[in-house]
């Protein structure tokens, strides 16, 4: 099964997991901290691309204000992600990730309480399955592209982040 909402919810849970792990990384373990930050960035960029390319078009005509608000939140998160990409391990990185986590939680709540129900209402269960299959294919493309540009295997994503791939 490849239900679109389940895939997106799995992303939300994975982001939350990584955000919980970052503060527990011991001081001086810069490589581990940077790798976790890279995982977070990769996951959020992939998630955002999937939402913007495959979910928003389904809802845009009927719910333009909802989509506009979500796009604005994604833009805010993207600016923070761009900062994180440039930061070495340390207190500033941890604080910026905490800021990103706060922005993410607001957006995730919006998706879970507004976007997901609208998507279910619009597509129905079979439509969610079809969209989920498209999302899985696009997700794999994005991960392969990230791997080829960064040289990191799936940009360092732990296997449990995308268990269906």
C-alpha positions in Angstrom: 0.0 0.0 0.0 1.2 3.5 -0.9 -1.3 5.8 0.7 -0.2 9.4 0.1 -1.2 10.5 3.5 0.6 7.7 5.2 3.8 8.5 3.2 3.5 12.2 4.2 2.8 11.3 7.8 5.8 9.0 7.9 7.9 12.0 6.7 6.5 14.1 9.6 7.4 11.4 12.1 10.9 11.0 10.6 11.5 14.8 10.9 10.3 14.7 14.5 12.7 11.7 15.2 15.7 13.5 13.8 14.9 16.7 15.7 14.7 14.7 18.9 18.0 13.0 18.2 20.0 16.2 17.4 20.1 17.6 20.9 21.2 14.3 22.3 24.4 14.2 20.2 27.3 14.7 22.5 29.3 17.9 22.3 32.3 17.4 20.1 30.6 14.8 17.9 30.5 17.3 15.0 30.4 14.7 12.2 27.4 13.0 13.7 25.6 16.3 14.3 26.3 17.5 10.8 25.1 14.2 9.4 21.9 14.4 11.3 21.4 18.0 10.1 22.0 16.8 6.5 19.4 14.0 7.0 16.9 16.6 8.3 17.5 18.9 5.4 17.3 16.1 2.8 14.1 14.8 4.3 12.4 18.2 4.4 13.5 19.2 0.9 12.1 15.9 -0.5 8.9 16.2 1.5 8.4 19.8 0.4 9.0 18.9 -3.3 6.5 16.0 -3.1 3.8 18.3 -1.5 4.4 21.2 -3.9 4.6 19.0 -7.1 2.0 16.4 -6.3 -0.4 17.5 -3.6 -0.9 21.2 -4.1 -2.0 20.9 -7.7 -4.8 18.5 -6.6 -6.2 21.2 -4.1 -5.1 24.5 -5.7 -8.3 25.3 -7.7 -10.8 24.5 -4.8 -8.7 25.7 -1.9 -6.3 28.5 -3.1 -6.0 30.2 0.3 -5.1 27.0 2.1 -2.4 26.3 -0.5 -1.1 29.9 -0.3 -0.7 29.7 3.5 1.1 26.4 3.1 3.4 27.7 0.4 4.3 30.7 2.7 5.2 28.3 5.5 7.3 26.2 3.2 9.1 29.3 2.1 9.9 30.2 5.7 11.2 26.7 6.4 13.3 26.7 3.1 15.1 29.9 4.3 16.0 28.2 7.6 17.1 25.0 5.7 19.4 27.2 3.5 21.0 28.5 6.7 21.4 25.1 8.2 23.2 23.9 5.0 26.0 26.4 5.6 26.5 25.8 9.3 29.1 23.7 11.0 28.2 21.6 14.1 27.7 23.6 17.3 25.3 25.6 19.3 24.2 27.8 16.4 23.3 24.8 14.4 21.3 23.3 17.3 19.5 26.6 17.8 18.7 26.9 14.1 17.4 23.4 14.0 15.1 24.2 17.0 13.8 27.2 15.1 13.2 25.0 12.1 11.5 22.4 14.3 9.1 25.1 15.5 8.2 26.2 12.0 7.9 22.6 10.9 5.5 21.7 13.7 3.1 24.5 12.7 3.2 23.4 9.0 2.9 19.7 9.9 -0.2 20.5 12.0 -1.6 22.5 9.1 -1.0 19.5 6.8 -2.4 17.0 9.2 -5.5 18.9 10.2 -6.3 20.7 6.9 -4.5 19.4 3.9 -4.8 15.7 4.6 -8.6 15.8 5.1 -9.1 18.0 2.0 -6.9 15.5 0.1 -9.0 12.6 1.3 -12.2 14.3 0.5 -11.0 15.2 -3.0 -9.3 11.9 -4.0 -11.0 9.2 -1.9 -9.0 6.1 -0.9 -8.2 4.8 -4.3 -7.0 8.3 -5.4 -4.8 8.4 -2.3 -3.3 5.1 -3.3 -2.6 6.3 -6.8 -1.1 9.5 -5.5 1.0 7.5 -3.1 2.5 5.5 -5.9 3.4 8.6 -7.8 4.9 10.1 -4.6 7.0 7.0 -4.1 8.4 7.2 -7.6 9.2 10.9 -7.3 10.7 10.4 -3.9 13.1 7.8 -5.2 14.1 10.2 -8.1 14.8 13.0 -5.6 16.8 10.7 -3.3 18.9 9.4 -6.3 19.5 13.0 -7.5 20.6 14.0 -4.0 22.9 11.1 -3.8 24.5 11.9 -7.2 25.1 15.6 -6.2 26.3 15.1 -2.7 28.1 11.8 -3.0 26.4 10.5 0.1 24.3 7.4 0.0 20.7 8.7 -0.1 22.2 11.8 1.5 22.8 9.8 4.6 19.2 9.0 5.2 18.8 6.2 7.7 17.0 3.2 6.2 14.1 3.6 8.6 13.2 7.0 7.3 11.9 5.7 4.0 11.1 2.1 4.7 9.2 1.4 1.5 12.1 2.2 -0.8 
